[in-house]
Structure formats: structure tokens, C-alpha cells
């Protein structure tokens, strides 16, 4: 789902970079639920969980994989503004540290997943959860992925990336499969969280340490254990672009692996080490951002 550098034309990535910054700033001003310091660790833990889930690719078709995006999950748990902030932090760290998504294309990726994806995923929950919360959460997960995917495809097409009609329709079909899986996983995670802490999802009540601890453990298991069993096939956007970042970019943990050093030459250990480092980094950045926003609101 992450667009790498080298495929969006300067007018396209420039426009989305210019759009993303003020939009995220507006979300930061509107982020709620941060006055109670007991809720601040929730931002870090949910950010780490979504980061871990995004690292695990699952097969969705021949030679293609998908992964959880997590926009709807964050929006339901944290509210859309805070979800946008956490997702933006995840995308920025992925681009700068792991070379997952381009730096010049960061604005487009933020608009696709942290803004449009979060908003689209929250709409069904906002308007239809009273009738059927399960259907609203599932539909939100599906709509979030399809919105992000269609925006990414449109940006690539607007940039002149060759995309035959057959490949385009196949890509849309694979994204639909990923979207259905996203909806099912999102619903399962929301239900599990509600069992641990009833009322937390709806009202963002002060979170219980037991629930936060369980999510943190799940994030570690997903990141360190799950990534070792994840599909090595590229996701839909990666398959269309078939490229990584440009030669000038040398991220410290590119491809989610710590550099080969003496004593750490096992690919599994290098990937697990990078996953653990990412969890700590995402948690710290999300928590720090929450504290800064809470301080700004209180002043």
C-alpha cells in the first residue's frame, strides 16, 4: 500500500505533500481524549500494534500479498484525529527508518492512509454502529482499504505509470480481497479489546493496564514472531511498481532488517531485531506526540 519514491511525478507528490502537512496539523489540534494522562500510553501501544500488524504480509493471490492497514482500528479505538496522528507517525518512521514508502511520496501515503483511509473507515462506525456495531466495524475496514488503494492507483495513473486495464482490474480485485480480510481482522481485534475493557472503545474511558498490557504483548508477538512467518511476496502497490526507494536513500533498517554485523548474521535475527526496534520507536514517538498534544491543549 505504500508508494515508493520514483513513481509519482513532481506535481503529484508536491501537491500531496503540500496538502498533508496542514491537514495533519488540523487533526493534531482536534485530537481528543488526551487530557487524561492515563490514556496517553494507549496511543503508543496502538501505534506499536498497527505497526507490527503492517509488517505481516499474507497471500491474497498468485505472487501477491496484503497486510493490515489499521486505519479503521485506530479510528474506532482512538477517534479519527488521534488515529490520523498515530498513523502519520507510523508512515513517517516506515519511510525514514525502514525504507517502506517514499520520502517524497510521504505526503501521498499520509493522505491515502492516515487521512482518507481513517476518515472512510470511521464513517460506517459513526453513522451505523447503533444499528449493528459489528457490521459497521467490518464495513469500515473494507472501505478504508479500498479508499486508500484507489487513491494510490489514481496517483500512479496521474503520474503516467503504465498500467494496462487487465492489470488494473486484477489489482482492484486483489485489493478487495485484502479489504475483506482487513474488515474481519479489525472486527476481531475490536471485539477482543472490548472483552478486556468494556466501554473503552465507545467512550475512550481511562484504559486499564491489563488491556494495554495485552495489546503490547500481542504487538511483540506479531512483530518478532509473525514477521518470520510472513509472506515474502510484494503487496499490490509494490507489485505494480516493482521497485524500492531510489539509490540516494539508505535507511538504517531498510527492508526491516538490522545491518549485518559480527555476531548477527542470521536473517531471522536481523528481521526480529528490526521489528523490536520499530516497536520501541513507534511507541516512543506516539507517546511523545500524545504528551505534546495534551500539553498544548491544557495550555
C-alpha positions in Angstrom: 0.0 0.0 0.0 3.0 2.3 0.5 4.0 4.2 -2.7 7.8 4.3 -3.1 9.7 7.2 -4.5 10.4 7.5 -8.2 6.9 6.8 -9.4 4.8 9.8 -8.6 5.5 12.8 -10.8 6.7 16.1 -9.1 3.4 17.8 -9.5 1.6 14.9 -7.9 3.8 14.3 -4.9 4.3 18.0 -4.4 0.6 18.6 -4.3 0.0 15.9 -1.8 3.0 16.9 0.4 1.5 20.4 0.5 -1.9 19.0 1.4 -0.8 16.5 4.0 1.0 18.9 6.3 -1.9 21.4 7.1 -4.4 18.5 7.2 -2.4 16.6 9.8 -1.9 19.9 11.8 -5.7 20.3 11.9 -6.1 16.7 13.1 -3.5 17.4 15.8 -5.5 20.4 17.1 -8.7 18.4 17.2 -7.2 15.2 18.7 -9.4 14.4 21.7 -9.1 12.1 24.7 -5.6 13.4 25.6 -6.4 15.4 28.7 -6.3 12.3 30.8 -2.7 11.2 31.1 -3.9 7.6 31.7 -4.9 7.5 28.0 -1.5 8.5 26.7 0.1 5.1 26.8 -2.8 3.9 24.6 -1.5 5.9 21.7 1.9 4.3 21.9 0.6 0.8 22.3 -2.0 1.1 19.5 0.7 2.6 17.2 3.1 -0.3 18.0 0.3 -2.8 17.4 -0.7 -1.4 14.0 3.0 -1.1 13.0 3.5 -4.8 13.9 0.4 -5.8 12.0 1.5 -3.9 8.9 4.8 -5.9 8.8 3.0 -9.2 8.3 2.1 -9.9 4.7 -0.4 -12.6 3.9 -1.1 -14.1 0.5 -4.1 -12.7 -1.4 -3.4 -14.0 -4.9 -0.6 -15.5 -7.1 2.6 -13.7 -6.3 0.9 -11.0 -4.4 0.3 -10.4 -0.7 -1.6 -7.9 1.5 -1.3 -6.6 5.0 -3.4 -4.9 7.6 -3.5 -1.1 7.3 -5.2 -0.4 10.6 -6.8 2.9 9.9 -10.3 1.8 11.0 -8.9 0.0 14.1 -7.1 3.2 15.2 -10.2 5.4 14.4 -12.6 3.2 16.4 -10.3 3.0 19.4 -8.7 6.5 19.5 -11.1 8.6 17.4 -10.3 9.9 13.9 -8.0 12.9 14.8 -5.8 10.9 17.2 -5.8 8.0 14.7 -4.5 10.3 12.0 -1.7 11.4 14.2 -0.6 7.9 15.1 -0.9 6.6 11.5 1.2 9.6 10.3 3.9 8.8 12.8 3.9 5.2 11.6 4.2 6.1 8.0 6.9 8.6 8.6 9.1 6.2 10.6 8.5 3.4 8.0 9.7 5.8 5.3 12.7 7.3 7.1 13.9 4.2 9.1 12.7 1.2 7.2 12.6 2.5 3.6 9.0 1.4 3.3 7.3 4.0 1.2 9.0 7.0 -0.3 10.1 10.2 1.5 8.9 12.4 -1.4 5.8 10.3 -1.6 5.2 10.5 2.1 2.5 13.2 1.7 0.6 11.0 -0.7 0.8 8.0 1.6 -0.3 10.1 4.6 -3.3 11.4 2.6 -4.2 7.9 1.4 -3.9 6.0 4.7 -3.8 8.5 7.6 -6.4 10.9 6.3 -8.7 9.5 3.7 -8.3 5.9 4.9 -9.0 6.8 8.5 -12.0 9.0 7.6 -13.5 6.5 5.3 -13.1 3.7 7.8 -14.7 5.7 10.6 -17.8 6.8 8.6 -19.7 3.5 8.8 -18.9 3.2 12.5 -20.0 6.8 13.1 -23.4 6.5 11.4 -24.4 2.8 11.6 -22.9 1.4 14.8 -26.2 2.0 16.6 -27.9 -0.5 14.3 -25.1 -3.1 14.1 -21.7 -2.3 15.5 -20.2 -5.5 14.1 -21.3 -4.7 10.5 -20.2 -1.0 10.9 -16.7 -2.0 12.0 -16.3 -4.6 9.3 -17.6 -2.3 6.6 -15.3 0.4 7.9 -12.3 -1.9 7.5 -13.3 -2.8 3.9 -14.0 0.8 2.9 -10.7 2.1 4.4 -8.5 -0.2 2.4 -10.5 0.3 -0.8 -10.3 4.1 -0.4 -6.5 4.1 0.2 -5.9 1.6 -2.6 -8.0 3.6 -5.2 -6.3 6.8 -4.3 -2.8 5.2 -4.7 -3.8 3.8 -8.1 -5.2 7.1 -9.2 -2.0 8.9 -8.1 0.1 6.4 -10.1 -2.0 6.8 -13.1 -1.9 10.6 -12.9 1.9 10.3 -12.7 2.0 8.4 -16.0 2.8 5.0 -14.6 1.8 2.5 -17.3 -1.0 0.3 -16.1 -2.8 -1.9 -18.6 -6.5 -2.3 -18.0 -6.2 -6.0 -17.2 -3.5 -5.4 -14.6 -5.6 -2.6 -13.1 -8.7 -4.7 -12.7 -6.7 -7.6 -11.3 -5.1 -5.2 -8.8 -8.5 -3.9 -7.8 -9.7 -7.5 -7.2 -6.7 -8.3 -5.0 -7.3 -5.1 -3.1 -10.9 -6.2 -2.5 -9.6 -9.4 -1.0 -7.3 -7.5 1.3 -10.1 -5.2 2.2 -12.4 -8.1 3.3 -9.6 -9.5 5.4 -8.9 -6.1 6.9 -12.6 -5.8 7.9 -12.6 -9.3 9.5 -9.4 -8.7 11.4 -10.4 -5.3 12.6 -13.7 -6.6 13.9 -11.9 -9.4 15.7 -9.4 -7.1 17.4 -12.1 -4.6 18.4 -14.2 -7.4 20.0 -11.2 -8.7 21.8 -10.4 -5.3 23.2 -14.0 -4.7 24.3 -13.9 -8.0 26.2 -10.9 -6.9 28.1 -12.2 -3.4 28.8 -15.9 -2.9 28.2 -16.9 0.6 27.3 -13.3 1.6 26.4 -13.9 1.6 22.6 -17.0 3.7 22.7 -16.1 6.3 25.3 -12.3 6.2 25.4 -12.5 5.7 29.2 -9.3 5.6 31.1 -7.7 2.5 29.9 -6.9 -0.5 32.1 -3.3 -1.6 32.5 -4.4 -5.2 31.8 -5.9 -4.3 28.4 -2.9 -2.2 27.4 -0.5 -4.9 28.6 -2.3 -7.5 26.5 -2.2 -5.3 23.3 1.5 -4.7 24.0 2.2 -8.4 24.2 0.2 -9.0 21.0 2.3 -6.3 19.3 5.6 -8.0 20.3 4.3 -11.4 19.2 3.2 -10.1 15.9 6.4 -8.1 15.2 9.0 -10.5 16.4 7.3 -13.8 15.8 4.8 -13.2 13.0 7.2 -11.4 10.7 9.3 -14.6 10.5 6.4 -16.4 9.0 5.0 -13.6 6.8 4.7 -13.9 3.1 7.7 -12.7 1.1 5.6 -11.7 -1.9 5.1 -8.0 -2.5 1.8 -6.3 -1.8 -0.4 -4.8 -4.6 1.3 -1.5 -4.9 4.8 -3.0 -4.6 4.0 -5.5 -7.4 2.8 -2.7 -9.7 5.8 -0.5 -9.1 8.3 -3.4 -8.7 10.9 -1.2 -7.0 12.3 0.1 -3.8 13.5 3.6 -2.9 15.9 5.4 -5.1 19.7 5.0 -4.8 20.1 8.1 -2.7 18.1 6.7 0.1 19.8 4.5 2.6 17.5 3.9 5.6 19.2 2.4 8.7 16.8 -0.6 8.8 15.9 -0.9 5.2 13.7 -3.9 4.3 13.0 -4.4 8.0 16.5 -5.8 8.8 19.2 -4.6 11.0 22.6 -4.3 9.2 24.7 -7.4 9.1 27.2 -7.2 11.9 29.6 -9.6 13.5 27.6 -12.0 15.6 24.3 -11.1 14.0 24.4 -12.7 10.5 21.1 -14.7 10.8 18.4 -13.2 8.6 15.8 -14.2 11.1 17.6 -12.5 14.0 18.1 -9.4 11.8 14.4 -9.2 11.0 13.3 -9.8 14.5 15.8 -7.2 15.8 14.5 -4.6 13.3 10.9 -5.4 14.3 11.7 -5.0 18.0 13.5 -1.7 17.3 10.5 -0.5 15.3 8.1 -1.3 18.1 10.1 0.7 20.6 10.5 3.6 18.2 6.8 3.8 17.2 5.7 3.5 20.9 8.1 6.3 21.9 7.1 8.7 19.1 3.4 8.1 19.5 3.6 8.5 23.3 5.7 11.7 23.0 3.4 13.1 20.4 0.4 12.5 22.7 2.1 14.2 25.6 2.9 17.2 23.4 -0.7 17.5 22.2 -2.0 17.1 25.8 0.3 19.8 27.0 -0.7 22.1 24.1 -4.4 21.5 24.8 -4.1 22.2 28.6 -2.2 25.4 28.0 
